[in-house]
Amino acid sequence: MTAHETVHTPEITQISRALDATEAIRRELTDCWTAVINDGGAVVPMECPLPPVTPSMLEPAMERIARELSPQRSRLLLANLDGALAGWMLLRREQHPLVAHCGVVNHVQTHVRFRGLGIGAALMRRAAGIAREEMGLERLQLTARAGLGLEDFYRKTGWTEVGRWPGALRVAPGDDRDEILMSLAL
């Protein structure tokens, strides 16, 4: 690191109750989500068309996420840097009794203005701690889209690739990508 570089440490907070996901927070999250998707990010929700998207297209998915928040089942993690939302993710517990010891990480994203500052890695580290210490989870899982280098990012944060669904994701005609299955033992 040179004398002119600054270490950027985001403040990571969590929301685990629907009433704490205020309209202003949901709007910030949706604006970040829109920017990330339109910049090529692999965080397009199932109920949304492929890019480009608008915030209004993502609002139903954000409302569902907010409505389902609960301390034991689902939490939003927000990374703030210098008073601005720099990134966010969703951490949730599997509901079926056979896999209730496992959690799922979804929508990991860093706002395009804050890329390259370690925001995503900070979110991933904090998610592992919250999952283990606060939610009592023993394992986390996620899926990632191949072709974007995401598996390398997750490997650097301790995750292991455990499988792939070849060609499972069609991002455009003639552009099918593997869905990468990853796991982290806590």
C-alpha positions as CSV (number, residue, x, y, z in Angstrom):
1,M,0.0,0.0,0.0
2,T,1.4,3.4,-0.9
3,A,1.2,6.5,1.3
4,H,-1.7,7.8,-0.9
5,E,-3.9,4.8,-0.6
6,T,-6.7,4.6,2.0
7,V,-7.9,1.5,3.7
8,H,-11.7,1.4,3.3
9,T,-13.5,-0.3,6.2
10,P,-17.2,-0.4,5.7
11,E,-19.7,-0.3,8.6
12,I,-21.7,-3.5,8.4
13,T,-25.2,-3.4,9.9
14,Q,-28.0,-5.9,9.8
15,I,-31.8,-5.6,9.6
16,S,-33.7,-8.6,10.8
17,R,-37.2,-7.2,11.2
18,A,-39.6,-6.1,8.5
19,L,-40.5,-2.8,10.3
20,D,-36.8,-1.8,10.3
21,A,-36.6,-2.1,6.5
22,T,-37.9,1.5,6.1
23,E,-39.1,2.8,2.8
24,A,-35.9,4.9,2.6
25,I,-33.7,1.8,3.2
26,R,-35.7,-0.3,0.7
27,R,-35.3,2.6,-1.9
28,E,-31.5,2.7,-1.3
29,L,-31.2,-1.1,-1.6
30,T,-33.3,-1.1,-4.8
31,D,-31.3,1.8,-6.3
32,C,-28.0,-0.1,-5.6
33,W,-29.6,-3.4,-7.0
34,T,-30.6,-1.6,-10.2
35,A,-27.2,-0.1,-10.7
36,V,-25.5,-3.5,-10.1
37,I,-27.8,-5.4,-12.5
38,N,-27.5,-2.8,-15.2
39,D,-23.7,-2.9,-14.9
40,G,-23.7,-6.7,-15.6
41,G,-24.0,-8.0,-12.1
42,A,-25.4,-11.5,-11.6
43,V,-28.1,-10.6,-9.1
44,V,-31.2,-10.6,-11.2
45,P,-34.2,-11.9,-9.2
46,M,-36.4,-14.7,-10.5
47,E,-39.4,-12.4,-11.0
48,C,-37.5,-9.7,-12.9
49,P,-36.7,-9.6,-16.6
50,L,-33.1,-9.5,-17.8
51,P,-31.4,-6.1,-18.0
52,P,-31.8,-3.3,-18.3
53,V,-34.0,-2.9,-15.3
54,T,-35.6,0.0,-13.4
55,P,-36.1,0.4,-9.7
56,S,-39.9,-0.2,-10.1
57,M,-39.1,-3.6,-11.7
58,L,-37.2,-4.6,-8.6
59,E,-39.6,-3.2,-5.9
60,P,-41.8,-6.3,-5.7
61,A,-38.7,-8.5,-5.0
62,M,-37.4,-6.0,-2.4
63,E,-40.8,-5.8,-0.7
64,R,-40.9,-9.6,-0.5
65,I,-37.4,-9.7,1.0
66,A,-38.3,-7.0,3.6
67,R,-41.6,-8.7,4.5
68,E,-39.8,-12.0,5.1
69,L,-37.2,-10.6,7.5
70,S,-36.9,-12.3,10.9
71,P,-34.0,-12.8,13.4
72,Q,-34.0,-16.5,13.0
73,R,-34.9,-16.9,9.3
74,S,-33.7,-13.9,7.2
75,R,-31.5,-10.9,7.6
76,L,-30.3,-8.1,5.4
77,L,-26.6,-7.1,5.8
78,L,-25.8,-3.6,4.7
79,A,-22.3,-2.2,4.1
80,N,-22.0,1.6,4.5
81,L,-19.0,3.6,3.6
82,D,-18.7,7.3,4.4
83,G,-22.5,7.5,5.0
84,A,-23.5,5.9,1.7
85,L,-24.8,2.4,1.0
86,A,-21.8,0.6,-0.6
87,G,-23.3,-2.9,-0.8
88,W,-25.7,-5.4,0.7
89,M,-26.7,-9.1,0.8
90,L,-29.4,-11.4,2.1
91,L,-28.6,-14.2,4.6
92,R,-31.4,-16.7,5.3
93,R,-31.9,-20.0,7.0
94,E,-33.2,-23.0,5.1
95,Q,-36.7,-23.8,6.3
96,H,-37.0,-27.6,5.8
97,P,-36.1,-29.5,9.0
98,L,-33.5,-31.6,7.1
99,V,-31.5,-28.6,6.2
100,A,-32.4,-26.1,8.9
101,H,-28.8,-26.1,10.1
102,C,-27.8,-24.5,6.7
103,G,-28.1,-21.0,5.5
104,V,-28.2,-19.4,2.0
105,V,-26.5,-16.3,0.9
106,N,-28.3,-14.3,-1.9
107,H,-27.9,-11.0,-3.7
108,V,-24.3,-10.3,-2.7
109,Q,-23.6,-6.9,-4.3
110,T,-21.3,-3.9,-4.2
111,H,-22.6,-0.6,-5.6
112,V,-20.7,0.2,-8.8
113,R,-19.3,3.4,-7.2
114,F,-17.6,1.3,-4.5
115,R,-16.1,-1.6,-6.4
116,G,-12.6,-2.7,-5.7
117,L,-12.6,-1.5,-2.1
118,G,-13.2,-4.8,-0.3
119,I,-16.9,-4.2,0.4
120,G,-18.0,-7.7,-0.9
121,A,-15.3,-9.5,1.1
122,A,-16.3,-7.6,4.2
123,L,-19.9,-8.6,3.7
124,M,-19.0,-12.2,3.3
125,R,-16.8,-12.3,6.4
126,R,-19.6,-10.6,8.5
127,A,-22.2,-13.0,7.1
128,A,-20.2,-16.0,8.2
129,G,-19.9,-14.6,11.7
130,I,-23.6,-13.7,12.0
131,A,-24.7,-17.1,10.6
132,R,-22.5,-19.0,13.1
133,E,-22.8,-16.9,16.2
134,E,-26.2,-15.3,16.0
135,M,-28.3,-17.7,13.9
136,G,-26.6,-21.0,15.0
137,L,-26.0,-22.2,11.4
138,E,-23.3,-24.8,10.6
139,R,-23.0,-24.3,6.8
140,L,-23.7,-21.7,4.2
141,Q,-24.4,-22.2,0.5
142,L,-24.8,-20.0,-2.5
143,T,-25.0,-20.2,-6.3
144,A,-23.0,-18.1,-8.7
145,R,-23.0,-17.4,-12.4
146,A,-20.0,-18.7,-14.3
147,G,-18.1,-16.4,-16.6
148,L,-17.8,-13.5,-14.3
149,G,-15.0,-14.7,-12.0
150,L,-17.3,-14.9,-9.1
151,E,-16.1,-18.3,-8.0
152,D,-12.6,-16.9,-7.6
153,F,-14.0,-14.1,-5.4
154,Y,-15.9,-16.6,-3.2
155,R,-12.9,-19.0,-3.0
156,K,-10.8,-16.1,-1.6
157,T,-13.3,-15.6,1.2
158,G,-13.1,-19.3,2.1
159,W,-15.9,-20.9,0.1
160,T,-15.5,-24.2,-1.8
161,E,-17.0,-25.1,-5.2
162,V,-19.1,-28.3,-4.7
163,G,-20.7,-28.7,-8.1
164,R,-22.1,-27.1,-11.2
165,W,-25.2,-27.2,-13.3
166,P,-23.8,-27.0,-16.8
167,G,-25.5,-24.4,-19.0
168,A,-28.3,-23.8,-16.5
169,L,-28.3,-20.1,-16.9
170,R,-29.2,-18.4,-20.2
171,V,-28.2,-14.8,-20.1
172,A,-28.7,-14.2,-23.8
173,P,-29.5,-16.3,-26.9
174,G,-26.4,-18.5,-27.4
175,D,-24.9,-17.5,-24.1
176,D,-25.5,-20.2,-21.6
177,R,-23.5,-20.3,-18.3
178,D,-22.9,-22.8,-15.6
179,E,-24.6,-22.3,-12.3
180,I,-21.8,-22.8,-9.7
181,L,-22.7,-24.4,-6.4
182,M,-20.6,-23.2,-3.4
183,S,-20.4,-24.1,0.3
184,L,-18.8,-22.8,3.4
185,A,-18.5,-24.9,6.6
186,L,-18.9,-22.7,9.6
